[in-house]
Amino acid sequence: MLKELAKHIKEFKTASLLTVVFILGEVVFELLIPYMMTFIIDRGVMKGDYGAVVKYGSVMIGLAILGLLCGVAAGLFAAKASSGFARNLREAMFRNIQNFSFSNIDNFSTASLVTRLTTDITNIQNAYQMVLRMLMRAPATLVFALIMTVTISGRMSIIFFIATFFLSLALIIIMTSAVRLFNQVFEKYDALNANVQENISGIRVVKSYVQEDREISKFEVAVTNIYRLFVKAESRIVLNNPLMILTVYACIIALSWFGASQITSGSLTTGALTSLFSYVMSILISLMMLSFTVVMITMSEASAKRIAEVLKEKSDITSKENACKTVADGSIDFDNVSFSYKAGMGKPVLSDINIHIASGQTIGILGGTGSSKTSFINLIPRLYDATAGSVYIGGKNVKDYDLKALRDAVSVVLQKNELFSDTILENLRWGNENATLDEVKRACELACADEFIERMPEKYDTWIERGGANVSGGQKQRLCIARALLKNPKVLILDDSTSAVDTATDAKIRRAFREEIPDITKIIISQRISSIKDADKIIVLEKGQVVGFDTHEKLLETNEIYRSTANAQAEGNADFDKVGA
Amino acid sequence: MSEINREKGGISQTVQVVASKSMKRVISLVMKNYTKSIIAVFICIIISAIVSSISASSMQQIIDNYITPLTKETNPDFTPLAKELLRLICIFLLGVVANYTYNRIMVNVGQGTMRVIRRNLFAHMEKLPIRYFDTHSHGDIMSIYTNDTDTLRQFIGISFPQLVEALFSLVAVFITMVILSPIMTVVSVIMIFISVQASGKAAGLSGKYFGIQQSTLGKVNGYIEEMISGQKVVKVFNHEEKNIEGFVKINNDLYDASTKANGFANILMPIVAQIGNLSYVVIAVVGGYFAISGHMGVTVGTIAAFLSLVKAFNRPFMTVSQQLNAVVMAAAGSKRVFDLMDEPVEGDEGYVTLVNAKEDKNGNISESDERTGIWAWKHKHSDGSLIYTKLEGNIDFEDVDFGYVPNKIVLHDINLYANKGQKIAFVGSTGAGKTTITNLINRFYDIQSGKIRYDGINIEKIKKDDLRRSLGVVLQETNLFSDTVMENIRYGRPDATDEECRAAARLANADGFIERLPDGYNTFLHEGGANLSQGQKQLLSIARAALADPPVLILDEATSSIDTRTEQLVQSGMDSLMVGRTTFVIAHRLSTIKNSDVIMVLEQGRIIERGSHESLLEQKGRYYQLYTGKAV
């Protein structure tokens, strides 16, 4: 998993390496300073030689300045390396997501992908910076300081080794149990946030049923549980500080006692003892840092896992090599096609579909909720792959086409459609980035979008808010149809795309399709009989099977489902929704 | 963030931030709930700080008073040293205990305060008017619970005790230094001053770039969210490469800002640390001079003590520079937390309440303790007399004007009368004001002028909770909760039995699909029913309303996601639900509204036509036009 992530350090390897090098430099210079102190005291102060004091003093100042330079350099390189690593990761994830097929997208919710790209990456960035700066620094300080203590006095250094052993053992025990508890806390925390989220989005329901007080008491229980767990986890962590202080004090006492006897016996100098005192803190603080770094890394492990999941997710729909780049015509064949969202699992969503659609035909699709209308059309531009059987377009298996070419030839207006924050013109140009204004206008005329666009203050330059928030549902649908038309496709699929458009405009769009783009194969999914009854043929779907494939008149005679739906919608055939918007 | 001047760095900035209004409130909240704990914590911190400065100066004592004399003796006696060390052990143990005690207490204080803040935040939010939720993005509200309270947790649990400790140990160390050697103290203070100046500069720059980083991060978030939620459209239009291009650009901006922000933050520590080392050297050199020349009473021990004292003196400044960002973030976070808590809650001046009632032969209404199926409005007059009015479900609008903002009226001059058991339908285009009218009946919003009466009572006189209890609402956007199917149906009437829940589900025709779910009625709905189709969710919310059994129903596109055939099934259930209840229906399907008693055609906030289906068709007006799809 870490390997998967580490691959993306790429051009920031140098910066990462330099960080480590400079950190080591900083550590060395920093630790040499107390060592030099031995000389100042023993050779200078004790002997009354002020020249020696100044000499060693200047060396020490030099060391401190070098240490400062190393520290600053390390800090800057660490920032560059970690920000760069985060940038690369983010870009790699975004690129991979762009390659996702529909079924890949279904595997992740939008919210979870956004979290992975933002919060999780930030966690990794911080952890990586910490690793670069601390993970090397702490052991290096520890090792180097221990070496120095051995150099100063082999026997006295035993005290340090014992202290180090004792403290690390204690830290390991504390931290492992705390991390386990913290993971539990975070799970509960997620559940709590989900609860808040539900209350925010469902506030109308809460208030309508006057359930505020019950929700509050439910929340209170959850908060109290979290409180208990948090206290339990943190009361372990707070042992760290007193333990470290205890060790420091123990070292001071031990150093004084054993130091005194060594000094009197002449095997240790006063200066050396002073230096040893100052290594106490360095060693123990570095242990402390090490334990915290390890905890940070353990905690960011979950983020790393979530990122790696996205990076590793391979698109299951790709173009063949030497794939065909042109689609001959808009004829479509389904040959014994079955489909389920999870291959080999559960009931097939579509079973044994055999359909032939000639190029240029208009085909309606009708069926109840859950009859798999959308799944059916998704197979045509290979948004999903059939589990069994084959789909042909222009006489060729869809899998033999280049994906881009196929999707350019098959234009789908999705049921849940999106506009993006940009001008109307640029949104429409998604269909064809080189389209001229005239071409765009023509597509809008066909989709009956021109009338309202022309009425807008800035016409085609009108800014669309995120998600198309500033246009009505019907306007949005018409813009999406125009955008799909700009592709100049061989096949045009409308998945319930005029549901919010009033009946009259809907009829106008259909007329335009019939008269202006007769060569394009048109597939129209609708709940409204009126939208599809003029089609050359209508497919009636029921529970994933084709139960009727004929003209309106014939189906009225022979197909019970079609007839009952038609009767239910008889009279007027009208929808009152969003009319004239 | 605006209240904090980020250009000013270091200590003065920290002081400023801590002194900001919202931080004061956090601190006073802590003080109020945990007065005794905080006093104990302060005492322990003081003890701990004193002990740690004693430990720093103890080396001078030991070297000068015990070890140096020992070297001069031929037969060294270690007893005085042993005694002294024993004394120190006791002092040190006291310090360790004090340190543990205040850290442990702070866990309770920090987490306890978080618990209070979370609870108050949620309780307050639940009481806010709908307007608040309509005018604030749900993501922003959510972020108060996740990000902002988390910054507070960090502050109360970690930064606050560390800053207090830093302050006390600074004082303790300073006093020790002055006692040991005033002249050496001056030297140390000068060095610290330089250090503070330098680190302040770096902190200021870092803060500035952190601000830029946050806003760039916001842009990246926005881009990702928009593109990923539209990912399927992106695929259909082969727009992947273009998207990557756009992303790479803002991603690079983020990289730049992040490198600068972290860079300046990273150099803070080395600066403080190395200037600390420099002061260490200066102490040694200056101290060495005094010790050799014998001036100012400086000894080798003094130097040794000052060497560790100067480190101890430096540590609080390190702490402050480490905690700086946490404190600034907590200040911004607490401001948003308190902004929400300061939002005025939904007011309620109503005094008429809803009670279960009995009716005797003469039609007299009296209050009942049990659920009788009959309700009455209980009117308490100023003279103390009680009047009961039977709840019938008559609703009148009289000259109602309404606007979401005061000077932009969206509903004009609405007059309507819905009598007991009638079905009133609203039709019209999006934005005509259909949903707005229903929002006024249950007082999610209050009208600007005119009157709405419920059984002859001005709804402003009815307690909001009771008003809403009498109204069942089924919305297009079904909101279910993470709980079992059964509990979701029970939502509106917590005391209902399982059998009553099942009956309600059968009434709404939800029974069939529920039985097919893996655990039937006990199936747990994750993420508010992500595993159900939109149509199934609507059936569940109809069942929920059916169980609540309210005398008045508001159905706002309640069946829009159910296909025509299934709707016919639901319709029979809905029809039996509507019997005897006043019902307001918003729908775009003919089948749903055709049999209404009155259909109101709304356009731009006005009722332009009203009447039964047949009479409206005869009028050949807007309704006819909408209905037939023909221009008149």
Interface residues (C-beta under 8 A of the other chain):
Chain A: E26 E30 I33 M37 I40 I41 G44 V45 M46 G48 D49 Y50 V53 V54 G57 M60 I61 L63 A64 I65 G67 L68 C70 G71 V72 A74 G75 L76 A78 A79 K80 S82 S83 G84 A86 R87 R90 E91 F94 R95 I97 Q98 N99 F100 S101 F102 I105 T110 L113 V114 L117 T118 T122 Q125 Q129 R133 L192 N193 A194 N195 V196 Q197 E198 N199 I200 S201 G202 I203 R204 V205 V206 K207 S208 Y209 V210 Q211 E212 R214 E215 I216 F219 E220 V223 T224 I226 Y227 F230 V231 E234 S235 V238 L239 N241 P242 I245 L246 V248 Y249 I252 I253 S256 W257 G259 A260 S261 I263 T264 T270 L273 T274 F277 S278 M281 G367 G368 T369 G370 P381 L383 K404 R407 D408 S411 V412 L414 K416 N417 E418 F420 S421 W430 G431 E433 R466 G467 S472 G473 G474 R483 K487 A500 D502 T503 A504 A507 Q527 S530 I561 S564 T565 A568 Q569 E571 G572 N573 A574 D575 F576 D577 K578 V579 G580 A581
Chain B: S52 S55 S58 M59 I62 I63 Y66 I67 T68 L70 T71 E73 P76 F78 L81 A82 L85 L88 I89 F92 L93 G95 V96 V97 N99 Y100 N103 R104 M106 V107 N108 G110 Q111 G112 M114 R115 R118 R119 F122 A123 M125 E126 K127 I130 F133 H138 I141 M142 Y145 T146 G157 L217 V220 N221 G222 I224 E225 E226 M227 I228 S229 G230 Q231 K232 V233 V234 K235 V236 F237 N238 H239 E240 E241 K242 N243 I244 F247 V248 N251 N252 L254 Y255 S258 T259 K260 A261 N262 G263 A265 N266 I267 L268 M269 P270 I271 A273 Q274 I275 N277 L278 Y280 V281 V282 A284 V285 G287 G288 Y289 A291 I292 S293 V300 I303 A304 L307 S308 K311 V427 G428 S429 T430 G431 N442 F444 D465 R468 R469 L471 G472 V473 L475 N479 L480 F481 S482 Y491 G492 P494 E527 G528 S533 Q534 G535 S541 R544 A548 S561 I562 D563 T564 R565 T566 E567 Q568 A587 H588 R589 L590 S591 I593 L626 Y627 T628 G629 K630 A631
